[in-house]
Structures are given as structure tokens and as C-alpha cells.
Amino acid sequence: MSHIQLKGLQKKFGDTLVLSDVDLDIKHGEFCVFIGPSGCGKSTLLRIIAGLEAPTGGDLFIGETRVNDVLPAKRDIAMVFQSYALYPHMTVEENMAFGLRHLNLPAGEIEQRLATAAQALNLTNLLKRKPKELSGGQRQRVAIGRAIVRKPKVFLFDEPLSNLDAALRVKTRVEIAKLHHSLPDVSMIYVTHDQVEAMTLGDKIVLLRPLSGQDDLPSVAQVGHPLELYHHPANRFVAGFIGSPAMNFFEGTVRAINLSSVEVAVAGGELSASVEGAGLTEGAPVTLGIRPEHIQVGSGNLSGKVMHLEPLGEHTYLHLQTSLSPASLIAKTPREDVKLGETVAFTLPAHAMHLFDAKGDAHKRTAVQEATV
């Protein structure tokens, strides 16, 4: 079984706490993505699972076996690194078969594994070439193929696409997704800083945050399906990290708490959020957030001057200067007729608003909000 469990995992480098209270349950056959800002410990966590780093505390299980003290070679895992790490004097076939030959497997089984992996990764016609004769994307596929032939329980990917150009990243990302679907009994853990990779590849996203010496915070900010983190961020950190451009935020205080909404006074006006107000009191500091695509441009009682345009074809990002604080916000619109310097009307719908309390925790959406967004 490729079921992976991390229980209370911690990691320190000297006196610096890098990972704190990591509790994860990665199911058999699941594709799990670790994402987060630089310094949050995502690669360190992957290396702990691989056995290349030892945890300072907590337990790590692969299947039913506690593997804290098990050597990497005994964990039945395969790792694909950011660099291809191919032997330049060997052919594709020799690179992929190198590890198998050291296992003293029968020649027939080695050939069968090579053929299966080459077909899955579209490498069959490249087996006699050497790495210098391959493109970057092809080299990375060879590195993945070298891992596939071992038939491990768990695949670990450490930012495998970061050295590729944009077009190759898209192509290779699709190939990794296909690989996952073709190997339903293998769990995959993938580290990336790219949100598109995380959102499109993962069955589950683990968003990590840097600790910055705050020992009272766990490293894991939220775990869930990609769209769960996008539509239902558990806290302000998640809301600000997931999504590009980032969510717009407004600092304010609670003015009134209604049955299905909360009224908030912000500098320059008043805004409403269709969220539950349990635990809030009038005058309490809160933060409102709204994603650029949920701002309705073209009508409403608010207005902003277009200070910058980002036309992307199917939609345009408008950088608006408004009377609210902060004065600058980003809105997404399908309109192509908006001009630089123009003043446009817009609405910040209550049903699209997120509300975070003073601790940064999100307040639950009401039924009205759930049905609309």
C-alpha cells in the first residue's frame, strides 16, 4: 500500500524551526501537491519522506510501516529532481535501465519495464539517443521514466518542470497528469511554487506557510481539493496566496451583524459580506477580501479610475484607483473597450466577499453566498 501518514512531524535546523506539527494523510493512489512561498519547508518535507532528511520529531508511515529510521533505498520510493541528473555518456535506454541492472533483475523483465515506461512517456523512438541529443522536456521525461521502471509505491517530484520554458512546462505537465491516471496504485507527491501546476495536477493541495519563529502556528495552513482552497480559504494567508492576481483585501471594523450578513466600515465607505457573524462583535477589526473576477465592472455605486490595463485576450485586468482603502484594487472583466484613465463603475457583491477575523480565520459563508458564488 502507498498510503502515507505524517503525525506531528517537526524539523529543526539548529535552533530554527522549519516544520511544525505537520499532520497529513495521503491516500493510496492520491496525487498530493505541496505548495507555498519560499522558505516554507515544502522541499524539506519531501526530503523527509524520501529519507534524505531526518525529522526532529513526530512519525512518518508508508503503508503500515513506520519509516523514520528506514534507509531511503528501503522505502520503495522514486524521486524526480529539478535537475535531470542523467548520465551524459549513456543512451536514454541505458539511463532508464541503470538502476534495474543493479537490482540484478532478469533481462526480459528489464526490457518489458523499459518498453512500458517508454510507451507511456512517448520515448520509444528516443531510446538510442544520448541526453545531449534531447530537448529539455525530453530529458525530464527520461528522468521520470527512470523512476517509473522501478515500480515504486510512491513517486516524489521536486519542482521537476522549473527548468523548462513555458510551452514545455504545459506539455510535460499534461504528461505527468496522464502518468498519474495510468498508475492508479501509486501515490505521488509533487513540490512546486507554480499555482497552475498545483491547481491542475493535484487531487489534494497542502499549502505550507513560513513559520518565521512563530512556534504556535502549524506549518500546514490548509489541506484540501484545489478548488476548496480557492473558493473556501480557511484563513487570510490561504486567501492571499492562492489565486493570481491575488485577492483584494480591505481592512475595517464590524458595523452591524445581521442574520445572514455582516456590515463592515472601511476607510472610504461601507461594505457587506454574506457570511455568518458568530463570534464577532460590533467594532471588532476584520478583513474583507474579494477576488478580481468577482468584482462586477460596468455598474454599481462605486467607481475607480483605470490606472493600468492588462489585456489578455479573453479578459482584461483593470488596476483601479478608488476612494476605498487601500485605494488600488484589481478587477477582471471580459470587456475590451475600457480605456486607460477612464473612470468605471463597479460593484463589490456581498455574496462574493470573504471575511477574516482578527486572528485571520475565515468566517463561514451563508447559504446565500454558497448558492451564488
C-alpha positions in Angstrom: 0.0 0.0 0.0 1.2 3.5 -0.8 -0.8 5.2 2.0 1.4 7.9 3.6 0.8 9.4 7.1 2.6 12.1 8.8 1.8 12.6 12.5 3.1 15.6 14.4 6.1 15.9 12.2 8.7 18.6 13.1 12.0 19.6 11.7 14.7 21.9 13.1 18.0 23.1 11.7 19.9 24.0 14.8 17.6 26.3 16.8 15.5 27.2 13.7 12.1 25.5 13.5 11.3 24.8 9.8 8.4 22.5 10.1 5.9 22.3 12.9 3.0 19.9 13.8 2.6 18.5 10.3 -0.3 16.1 10.2 -1.1 14.7 6.8 -2.9 11.7 5.4 -2.1 11.0 1.7 -4.3 8.2 0.5 -3.3 5.3 -1.7 -3.1 6.4 -5.3 -3.6 10.1 -4.5 -1.7 13.0 -6.2 -0.8 15.4 -3.5 0.9 18.8 -4.2 3.0 20.7 -1.7 2.9 24.4 -2.4 3.9 27.6 -0.5 6.2 30.6 -0.5 10.0 30.2 -0.5 11.2 29.1 2.9 8.0 27.3 4.0 9.7 23.9 4.1 8.0 22.1 1.2 11.2 20.6 -0.3 12.4 19.8 3.3 9.2 17.9 3.9 9.6 16.0 0.6 13.2 15.1 1.6 12.0 13.8 4.9 9.5 11.5 3.2 12.3 10.4 0.9 14.6 9.7 3.8 17.2 12.3 2.7 16.4 14.3 5.9 15.6 13.0 9.4 12.6 14.5 11.2 13.3 16.2 14.6 10.0 14.9 16.0 6.9 13.1 15.0 6.2 9.9 13.0 6.2 9.0 9.3 4.4 6.0 8.0 4.4 4.4 4.5 1.7 1.8 4.4 1.6 0.3 7.9 5.4 0.7 8.4 6.9 3.5 10.5 9.9 4.6 8.3 11.6 7.3 10.4 14.7 5.2 10.7 14.4 3.3 7.4 17.1 4.0 4.8 15.9 5.7 1.6 16.7 2.6 -0.6 14.4 0.6 1.6 11.3 2.9 1.4 10.2 1.8 -2.1 10.0 5.3 -3.4 11.4 7.0 -6.6 12.3 10.7 -6.7 12.5 13.0 -9.7 14.6 16.1 -9.0 14.6 19.6 -10.5 17.8 18.7 -12.4 17.6 15.8 -14.8 20.8 14.2 -13.4 21.2 11.9 -16.5 24.5 10.2 -17.3 25.7 12.0 -20.4 27.7 9.1 -21.8 24.7 6.7 -21.7 21.7 6.4 -24.0 18.1 7.0 -22.9 17.7 3.2 -22.6 20.8 2.8 -20.5 19.9 5.7 -18.2 16.5 4.3 -17.6 17.8 0.7 -17.1 20.8 1.6 -14.9 19.1 1.2 -11.6 17.3 -2.0 -12.6 20.6 -3.7 -13.7 22.0 -3.1 -10.2 19.0 -4.9 -8.8 20.0 -8.0 -10.9 16.6 -8.3 -12.5 16.2 -10.7 -15.4 16.9 -9.2 -18.8 13.4 -10.0 -20.0 11.8 -8.1 -17.1 14.1 -5.1 -17.6 13.2 -4.9 -21.3 9.5 -5.2 -20.5 9.6 -2.4 -17.9 11.6 -0.2 -20.3 9.1 -0.7 -23.1 6.1 0.1 -20.9 7.7 3.2 -19.5 8.9 4.4 -22.9 5.5 4.0 -24.4 3.8 5.8 -21.5 6.2 8.8 -21.9 6.4 8.8 -25.7 10.2 7.9 -25.6 10.2 4.8 -27.7 11.8 6.5 -30.7 14.4 8.1 -28.5 15.9 5.1 -26.6 19.1 5.1 -28.6 19.8 8.8 -28.2 22.1 10.4 -25.6 21.0 13.3 -23.4 22.8 15.9 -25.5 20.5 15.0 -28.4 17.3 15.6 -26.4 15.3 18.7 -25.6 14.8 19.8 -22.0 11.3 18.3 -21.9 12.5 15.0 -23.3 15.3 14.9 -20.7 12.8 15.4 -17.9 10.7 12.6 -19.3 13.7 10.3 -19.3 14.2 11.2 -15.6 10.6 10.4 -14.9 10.9 7.1 -16.9 13.9 6.1 -14.8 11.7 6.4 -11.8 8.7 4.6 -13.4 10.7 1.5 -14.3 11.4 0.8 -10.6 7.7 0.4 -10.0 7.8 2.2 -6.6 4.9 2.6 -4.2 5.5 6.4 -4.1 6.7 9.0 -6.6 8.3 12.2 -5.3 8.6 15.2 -7.6 10.7 18.1 -6.5 9.9 21.0 -8.9 10.5 18.9 -12.0 9.3 21.5 -14.5 11.0 24.6 -13.2 13.9 24.4 -15.7 11.6 24.2 -18.7 10.3 27.0 -20.8 6.5 27.9 -20.7 5.4 25.7 -23.6 7.4 22.7 -22.4 6.0 23.1 -18.9 2.5 22.9 -20.2 3.2 19.8 -22.3 5.2 17.9 -19.6 2.5 18.8 -17.0 -0.1 17.1 -19.2 2.2 14.1 -19.5 2.6 13.9 -15.7 -1.2 14.1 -15.3 -1.6 11.2 -17.8 1.0 9.2 -16.0 -0.9 9.6 -12.7 -4.1 8.3 -14.3 -2.2 5.3 -15.8 -0.7 4.3 -12.4 -3.7 4.3 -10.0 -1.9 2.3 -7.4 1.0 4.7 -7.0 0.8 7.7 -4.7 2.5 10.9 -6.0 3.8 13.9 -4.0 4.7 16.9 -6.1 6.5 20.1 -4.8 6.0 23.3 -6.8 5.9 27.0 -6.5 3.6 27.2 -9.5 -0.1 27.6 -8.7 -1.2 26.4 -12.2 0.7 23.2 -11.7 -0.8 22.8 -8.2 -4.4 23.5 -9.3 -4.3 21.4 -12.4 -2.4 18.3 -11.2 -3.4 17.8 -7.5 -6.2 15.7 -6.1 -5.1 17.4 -2.9 -3.1 20.5 -2.1 -1.1 21.0 1.0 -0.4 24.8 1.5 2.6 25.4 3.8 3.5 28.7 5.4 6.8 30.0 6.6 7.0 29.9 10.4 9.1 33.0 11.0 9.8 31.9 14.5 6.1 31.6 15.3 6.1 28.3 17.2 2.4 28.4 17.9 1.4 28.1 14.3 1.4 24.7 12.5 3.2 24.7 9.1 0.2 23.5 7.2 -2.2 26.4 6.5 -4.8 24.3 4.8 -5.3 20.9 3.1 -7.9 20.2 0.5 -9.0 19.9 -3.1 -7.6 22.7 -5.2 -11.0 24.3 -5.7 -11.7 24.1 -2.0 -8.7 26.2 -1.2 -9.7 28.6 -3.9 -13.3 29.1 -3.0 -13.2 28.4 0.7 -9.8 29.6 2.1 -9.5 28.7 5.8 -7.6 31.9 6.6 -6.3 35.1 5.2 -2.9 33.5 4.4 -4.5 30.9 2.1 -6.8 33.5 0.5 -3.8 35.8 -0.3 -1.6 33.0 -1.6 -4.0 31.0 -3.8 -5.1 32.9 -6.9 -3.3 35.1 -9.4 -3.7 38.1 -9.3 -4.1 37.9 -5.5 -7.4 38.6 -3.7 -8.1 42.2 -2.9 -8.2 43.0 0.8 -9.9 45.7 2.8 -9.3 46.4 6.5 -12.3 47.6 8.5 -14.4 47.1 11.7 -17.7 45.4 12.2 -20.6 48.0 12.0 -23.5 45.6 12.2 -24.2 41.9 12.4 -27.3 40.7 10.6 -29.0 37.3 10.2 -27.1 36.3 7.0 -24.5 39.1 6.6 -22.0 41.3 8.3 -21.8 45.1 7.6 -18.2 46.4 7.7 -17.0 50.0 7.9 -13.8 50.6 5.8 -12.0 53.7 5.1 -13.9 55.5 2.3 -17.2 53.6 2.7 -19.2 50.6 4.0 -19.1 47.1 2.6 -21.2 44.0 3.2 -20.3 40.3 3.3 -22.7 37.4 3.2 -21.1 35.4 6.0 -22.0 34.2 9.4 -21.2 36.7 12.2 -20.9 34.2 15.0 -18.2 35.3 17.4 -17.9 38.8 16.1 -18.9 41.9 18.0 -19.5 45.4 16.8 -16.3 47.4 16.4 -14.2 44.3 16.1 -11.4 44.5 13.5 -11.9 42.4 10.4 -10.6 42.0 6.9 -12.7 41.7 3.8 -11.5 40.0 0.7 -12.7 39.6 -2.9 -11.2 38.0 -5.9 -10.7 40.1 -9.1 -13.1 38.0 -11.2 -15.9 38.6 -8.7 -15.9 42.3 -9.0 -18.7 43.4 -11.3 -17.4 46.1 -13.7 -19.8 48.4 -15.5 -22.4 49.2 -12.9 -22.7 50.0 -9.2 -22.4 52.7 -6.6 -18.6 52.6 -6.5 -16.2 54.0 -9.1 -12.5 53.8 -9.9 -10.0 55.3 -12.3 -8.2 52.9 -14.6 -4.5 53.4 -13.8 -3.2 50.3 -15.7 -4.6 47.8 -18.2 -3.5 44.1 -18.7 -5.3 42.9 -21.8 -5.0 39.1 -22.1 -7.4 38.3 -24.9 -10.4 36.7 -23.3 -10.3 39.1 -20.4 -8.6 42.2 -19.1 -7.2 43.1 -15.7 -8.0 46.6 -14.6 -5.9 48.3 -11.9 -8.3 50.8 -10.4 -7.7 53.7 -8.1 -10.7 54.2 -5.8 -11.9 56.1 -2.8 -11.7 53.0 -0.6 -8.6 52.0 1.4 -6.5 50.5 0.0 -7.1 52.8 -2.9 -5.8 50.4 -5.5 -7.6 47.2 -6.5 -7.5 44.7 -9.4 -10.7 43.7 -11.3 -11.1 41.1 -14.0 -13.5 41.9 -16.8 -14.3 40.4 -20.3 -14.7 44.0 -21.6 -12.2 45.2 -24.2 -13.5 48.7 -24.6 -12.1 50.1 -21.3 -9.5 52.9 -21.8 -6.6 53.9 -19.7 -7.6 56.9 -17.5 -11.3 56.1 -17.8 -13.5 56.1 -14.7 -15.6 53.0 -14.4 -18.4 52.0 -12.1 -18.2 48.7 -10.2 -19.8 46.6 -7.5 -18.3 44.5 -4.7 -21.1 41.9 -4.3 -21.7 40.8 -0.7 -22.1 37.2 -1.8 -18.6 37.2 -3.2 -16.9 38.7 -0.1 -14.7 36.7 2.3 -14.4 37.8 5.9 -11.5 37.1 8.2 -11.4 38.0 11.9 -8.6 39.5 13.8 -6.8 36.1 14.0 -7.0 35.7 10.2 -9.6 32.9 10.4 -12.3 32.8 7.7 -16.0 33.1 8.7 -18.3 30.6 7.1 -20.3 31.5 4.0 -24.0 31.8 4.4 -26.5 29.8 2.2 -27.0 32.9 0.1 -23.3 33.1 -0.6 -22.8 29.4 -1.3 -25.6 29.4 -3.8 -24.3 32.4 -5.7 -20.5 32.0 -6.0 
